[in-house]
Amino acid sequence: MTIASHESPQDEVLGERQHLISLAFRMLGTVADAEDAVQETYVRWYRMSDSERDAILVPRAWLTRAASRVCLNILASAHHRRETYVGPWLPEPVPSQAFSAPTETLSDPLDRITLDESVSTALLVVLESMTPAERVAFVLHDVFAIPFDEIAETVGRTSAACRQLATSARRRVQQSRTRRASRSEHDEVVKAFAAAARAGDIEGLIHVLDPQVVLRSDGGGIVSAARKPVLGNDRVARFLLGTLQKHPEATILEHETPDGMGFAMWERGRIFGVVTLDVLNGLVTDVRMMMNPQKLTLWN
C-alpha cells in the first residue's frame, strides 16, 4: 500500500516565500527591502485567527495581495528615505536568474517583458520614476500576469484605473527600451569598455563612452563613491581609472547580468563592485557602479 504525502497548510504558505521575494524585489529594488516586506506579510498571516486563515481558499493569492500592499506602503515612504541617502541611490544589481520566474506569462507580446529584464537595473531605474501605484500595477500585471480586477483590490482603485496605470508604466518602459542597443551590440561595446579599463587606457575608454555619458556610483555612505553623478566621457573615464588605481590588486571580469554583459570587480577573493551599463549607437551612455556592500549580497 502506498501512502500519499500531502503538504501541510503551513508548508504550503511558507513555500510561497521565494515567489513573494521575487515579487517584492521587483517592486522595491533591493533584496533587504524585499525580505522585510515578506517578513511583514507573514506576520500579517499569522496574526489572523485559525478560522480566518481557514476561510482563505487560495493562500498564494492572499499572500501576493498582502505583500503588494506592504510594498505600496514601503514605496510611499521611500522618497523620504532616499533624500537622506548618502550619494546617488541605485537599485540592487543581481546576477542573471537570481529570482524564480513567474509561473505564468502573458499571451500578448506587447504586454510581456523578458524575465531577465524584469530584474535588470535599467528597468528598476525606470520603475523608480513611477508612482507607487503605477509600479505595483505594472509588476503585478506585466510580470506576474495578475488580472486587473485582483490588482484593483490591492491598490484600492477600479480595474479600469489599474489598467490605465499599467499602460502608463508600460509606455515608460518601452520608451527606455528604444534608448538601448541590442544585446549583441551591448555586449561587444562592454567588452571593449572592460578591456580599456583593465589596461588603464584612458583614450580607449573615452572612445567607447558617449560624450554625454553619466556615471552613478552607489556606496551608501559605507564605502568611498562619488557623491554626485559624474558627467561627460573625459570625467567618467578618469573617475573609473582613479577608482581602479585605489584597488591595485583588483581584477575586472566580464559578468552576465540581466542588463546584458557587465562586469564584477574582484579583490582578495570577493566582489567589491558590480558595474552595469546602457549602450546606444555603439557608445556607453550610462554607467551604474554598485559599491555598497549591503547591495552586493547575492554576489558574495
Buried (B, 14 or more C-beta within 10 A) or exposed (E): EEEEEEEEEEEEBEEBBEBBBBBBBBBBBBBEBBBBBBEBBBEBBEEEEEEEBEEBEEBBEBBBBBBBBBBBEBBEEBEEEEEEBEBBBBBBBBBBEBBEBBEEBBEEEEBBBEBBBBBBBBBBBBBBEBEBBBBBBBBBBBBBBBEBEBBBBBBEBEBEBBBBBBBBBBEBBEEBEEEBBEEEBBBBBBBBBBBBBBEEBBEBBBBBBBEEBBBBBBBBEEBEBBEEBBEBBBBBBBBBBEBBEEBEEBEBEBBEBBBBBBBBBBEEEEBBBBBBBBBBEEBBBBBBBBBBBEBBEBBE
